[in-house]
Amino acid sequence: METKFHPATGFSAGFITGALGVLVFGTVLLYVLNMSEVVAISVLDVPSVQRVLGWTYQNLRLSVVPFFLTFVFYTASLLRLKHYLRNPNVSAEKIAQADHLVDIWINLFFGIGVIWTAIGMRGALLEGLGDLNAQSAAKLGAFSILQRLVDGGILLALSTTIFGAVGGYLLRLVKSMAVGTQVQAYYNRLAERRADSVHAVLKSIDERLNRFVSGVDKQPLDRR
């Protein structure tokens, strides 16, 4: 049975998608502007939110942007995969591609943590030790050098490593709990259908061979 497409439904879906896109883009832009000190955001009336923002600015900085965008794309891909699994008319290629995209976003979440770890370590080393020699380092002392490393981004390196690893494993857990059973069942059914198809072809070949052999046995011998 074919499903009719209504223009109103398509318009509503497009409007919601556009509104969500604008909301995501506005949130990212506002965060970047606040990090760049172009605008100032203060949530003093909600101390818990203010503390979360303060911790985020201090430990994650601009890495929040790729983390957040990756999470948005992961959520969209996971919902699309779940929708495909409920629709029996969707091709196996689309389901496999959606499943592959979900895994890509999970791996990218891990990768962002690794990349920002390298960025933070590089910035910390340049800030803390870039302009020092043995004499100036001895004059500053260990505590001052450590403070320069912290200010240079060593907290960013450590925090993004933890955030990327924990977040990536949580995304895998969410995928396993949301669609893991359905995906495994779908691939099992697909394998069974392929096995049945191969079995049917082999059975057809066997029947044709049996008929051919029977026909040859029934032919009279040529006597000279």
PyMOL commands that set and color helices and strands:
alter all, ss='L'
color gray80, all
select helices_A, chain A and resi 7-35+47-59+61-86+92-129+134-140+142-218
alter helices_A, ss='H'
color red, helices_A
deselect
rebuild
show_as cartoon
